[in-house]
């Protein structure tokens, strides 16, 4: 005999199968016994072989669906447990591991403190508290590359024991929004905050005397900063590509501004360079497209190449009598510059110095300048009047190319050579050139845009 039990909400069905052969030769007479709850009364129903097969198929179908539902529920439960475990793991506090290295005295005789850096396996640290001491010695340095490219770092506490922040210490910490350096810090290394792209607020301690190369390069959200008294130099590329920097205060203690120090600070509207500054590096203010005016202090002797290149809003600039040379492309693309006075102290003007100064209407080249270089006044479209002094011996290629408003020019007797296309204007009316010698004398072939005459 074989039996099967079905459990439902209202009854239990017991199936008894008897292997019998009836008069028609059919096997398997099936008796169904119905029991409700704990009722001991049984109701027997004889089922024919056809009914038996139909009930068996129904049973198998129902049982298959139940198994599928069970498997689905189990799978959902497993996934839910895994997600919960993962979430709890993510929420669990993470304690970053710090590595300490000995710092020795100048003569190497004793350990005076420790330098700290983040363990390589702790790069996911978001909050770091640096202890003031390690093994009863002060933690005095944040080491070179200490937290470099720690992309999850959002907050750090630096104790008063730290006196030095090493090179590229926080380079690439793109989630770091602010940092408070204690007054004990006196030195900030090269590229210390390089590419901290979300850094909006930083205070430089009063004890710092120099700001190293590329310290804040690429800090694209940095809006303002105050350089403390005591800083004597602003290094190369210190604020390069700080596109949100609106204002900056340079103290009277600063004596030099490095190469590309403020390049592409396109939101910087004004800047006061103190009289203490004696040196301004090449491209120092290149791409500062919002600056309208600037005064170069007495004491600066050279305006380097590309110093004010692409300062599109610059309308007014004062060049002191101490300046002796103006470098190549120094004012290239200063589209709003209407006038400029070059002092008599200037003896050299570099190639392309005023290239693309489209609003410049007049300029006086001082005595002492011996050469007007290549493309010096190229595409100064509004230039109407220019005086070439008797000290000039040569005029370079395309020196006045595209000066569409220039109607006449006088060549002094001192000039001995004029290079190709020096006066080509590309306009319908010709420019009148008056010279003491014919064009051949200068090795020059006039274009169809020039009318040459001898005085």
Secondary structure as the mmCIF struct_conf table of DSSP 4:
data_model
#
loop_
_struct_conf.conf_type_id
_struct_conf.id
_struct_conf.beg_label_comp_id
_struct_conf.beg_label_asym_id
_struct_conf.beg_label_seq_id
_struct_conf.end_label_comp_id
_struct_conf.end_label_asym_id
_struct_conf.end_label_seq_id
STRN STRN1 UNK A 2 UNK A 7
BEND BEND1 UNK A 9 UNK A 10
STRN STRN2 UNK A 12 UNK A 21
TURN_TY1_P TURN_TY1_P1 UNK A 23 UNK A 24
BEND BEND2 UNK A 25 UNK A 25
STRN STRN3 UNK A 27 UNK A 35
TURN_TY1_P TURN_TY1_P2 UNK A 37 UNK A 38
STRN STRN4 UNK A 43 UNK A 47
HELX_RH_AL_P HELX_RH_AL_P1 UNK A 49 UNK A 91
BEND BEND3 UNK A 92 UNK A 92
STRN STRN5 UNK A 98 UNK A 104
TURN_TY1_P TURN_TY1_P3 UNK A 106 UNK A 107
BEND BEND4 UNK A 108 UNK A 110
STRN STRN6 UNK A 111 UNK A 118
HELX_RH_3T_P HELX_RH_3T_P1 UNK A 120 UNK A 122
TURN_TY1_P TURN_TY1_P4 UNK A 123 UNK A 124
STRN STRN7 UNK A 127 UNK A 129
BEND BEND5 UNK A 132 UNK A 132
STRN STRN8 UNK A 133 UNK A 134
TURN_TY1_P TURN_TY1_P5 UNK A 135 UNK A 136
STRN STRN9 UNK A 137 UNK A 142
TURN_TY1_P TURN_TY1_P6 UNK A 144 UNK A 149
TURN_TY1_P TURN_TY1_P7 UNK A 151 UNK A 152
STRN STRN10 UNK A 155 UNK A 157
TURN_TY1_P TURN_TY1_P8 UNK A 160 UNK A 161
STRN STRN11 UNK A 164 UNK A 165
TURN_TY1_P TURN_TY1_P9 UNK A 167 UNK A 172
TURN_TY1_P TURN_TY1_P10 UNK A 174 UNK A 175
STRN STRN12 UNK A 178 UNK A 180
TURN_TY1_P TURN_TY1_P11 UNK A 183 UNK A 184
STRN STRN13 UNK A 187 UNK A 188
TURN_TY1_P TURN_TY1_P12 UNK A 190 UNK A 195
TURN_TY1_P TURN_TY1_P13 UNK A 197 UNK A 198
STRN STRN14 UNK A 201 UNK A 203
TURN_TY1_P TURN_TY1_P14 UNK A 206 UNK A 207
STRN STRN15 UNK A 210 UNK A 211
TURN_TY1_P TURN_TY1_P15 UNK A 213 UNK A 218
TURN_TY1_P TURN_TY1_P16 UNK A 220 UNK A 221
STRN STRN16 UNK A 224 UNK A 226
HELX_LH_PP_P HELX_LH_PP_P1 UNK A 227 UNK A 228
TURN_TY1_P TURN_TY1_P17 UNK A 229 UNK A 230
STRN STRN17 UNK A 233 UNK A 234
TURN_TY1_P TURN_TY1_P18 UNK A 236 UNK A 241
TURN_TY1_P TURN_TY1_P19 UNK A 243 UNK A 244
STRN STRN18 UNK A 247 UNK A 249
TURN_TY1_P TURN_TY1_P20 UNK A 252 UNK A 253
STRN STRN19 UNK A 256 UNK A 257
TURN_TY1_P TURN_TY1_P21 UNK A 259 UNK A 264
TURN_TY1_P TURN_TY1_P22 UNK A 266 UNK A 267
TURN_TY1_P TURN_TY1_P23 UNK A 275 UNK A 276
STRN STRN20 UNK A 279 UNK A 280
TURN_TY1_P TURN_TY1_P24 UNK A 282 UNK A 287
TURN_TY1_P TURN_TY1_P25 UNK A 289 UNK A 290
STRN STRN21 UNK A 293 UNK A 295
HELX_LH_PP_P HELX_LH_PP_P2 UNK A 296 UNK A 297
TURN_TY1_P TURN_TY1_P26 UNK A 298 UNK A 299
STRN STRN22 UNK A 302 UNK A 303
TURN_TY1_P TURN_TY1_P27 UNK A 305 UNK A 310
TURN_TY1_P TURN_TY1_P28 UNK A 312 UNK A 313
STRN STRN23 UNK A 316 UNK A 318
TURN_TY1_P TURN_TY1_P29 UNK A 321 UNK A 322
STRN STRN24 UNK A 325 UNK A 326
TURN_TY1_P TURN_TY1_P30 UNK A 328 UNK A 333
TURN_TY1_P TURN_TY1_P31 UNK A 335 UNK A 336
STRN STRN25 UNK A 339 UNK A 339
TURN_TY1_P TURN_TY1_P32 UNK A 344 UNK A 345
STRN STRN26 UNK A 348 UNK A 349
TURN_TY1_P TURN_TY1_P33 UNK A 351 UNK A 356
TURN_TY1_P TURN_TY1_P34 UNK A 358 UNK A 359
STRN STRN27 UNK A 362 UNK A 364
HELX_LH_PP_P HELX_LH_PP_P3 UNK A 365 UNK A 366
TURN_TY1_P TURN_TY1_P35 UNK A 367 UNK A 368
STRN STRN28 UNK A 371 UNK A 372
TURN_TY1_P TURN_TY1_P36 UNK A 374 UNK A 379
TURN_TY1_P TURN_TY1_P37 UNK A 381 UNK A 382
STRN STRN29 UNK A 385 UNK A 387
TURN_TY1_P TURN_TY1_P38 UNK A 390 UNK A 391
STRN STRN30 UNK A 394 UNK A 395
TURN_TY1_P TURN_TY1_P39 UNK A 397 UNK A 402
TURN_TY1_P TURN_TY1_P40 UNK A 404 UNK A 405
STRN STRN31 UNK A 408 UNK A 410
TURN_TY1_P TURN_TY1_P41 UNK A 413 UNK A 414
STRN STRN32 UNK A 417 UNK A 418
TURN_TY1_P TURN_TY1_P42 UNK A 420 UNK A 423
BEND BEND6 UNK A 427 UNK A 429
HELX_LH_PP_P HELX_LH_PP_P4 UNK A 430 UNK A 430
STRN STRN33 UNK A 431 UNK A 435
BEND BEND7 UNK A 436 UNK A 437
HELX_RH_3T_P HELX_RH_3T_P2 UNK A 439 UNK A 442
TURN_TY1_P TURN_TY1_P43 UNK A 443 UNK A 443
TURN_TY1_P TURN_TY1_P44 UNK A 448 UNK A 449
STRN STRN34 UNK A 450 UNK A 454
#
